[in-house]
Amino acid sequence: MNQRGQLPELFRLEEEVATFQNLAEARDKIDYFLAPEEERWRVARRGRERCLRDHTYSVRLSQALEMVEELCPGRLPKRPRPAKPLEQLRQRFPEDHPVQVMLQRVPPEVVELVQLVDTLKAGDEPLTETEAIFWLLHEFQQGLERGRF
């Protein structure tokens, strides 16, 4: 990518995006990234992860709304923040449901699916069917984010 003024604020250069200043440097980078496939995929993966984490419409809209609130305090209607994913699950399932049974064994600081799966991976006991389904959902989500499905 031709290095522009704000690019270093948005990405870690050469780690999340390959840049060049002129045509000769662009040719050198092309030659460099054609050879080591692992390096090309590593930079591409990091750049994609950064985009999905920091540069989505949702993130940009949140930032824009924060700016509006800073410039015009009290003008935006107050809306409750949505509950974290595992809290939403706790609210949606009855107490005796297998999802609730699983969530009761999870530490309170675990609030995201990835944290839940990390907790399941660290456990010593065999997975329940519910735990296996959540792990599978997480792996599927990871595959979608990596563009593998």
C-alpha angles and dihedrals in degrees: 000000000000103000111246132186100267098034094097088056091055103039141020099251116238090006100063100013133020113229139188136193100205143006095271091053090047090055091049091051092049091052091046095051095044091065109047105049092184092058092048092051092044093055092042092050093048092047092050092048090051091050093049091047103041112012108052126120089251092056093045092048091050090051091048092050090049089053091049090050091050092049096040108025115203096011096106118073114251113247126183115249112248115255118257114266097259091046089053088054091050089053096047103049128065117249095255095050117116090241090059091047089054093045092051089065093051119095113250093243090065105095106146133064093243090055090049092052091046088053091049091049091052093052124102099209125087114268120259117229090257092051091048090052092052091048090050091049090051092050090048091050090050090051091051091050091050091049094243097128 
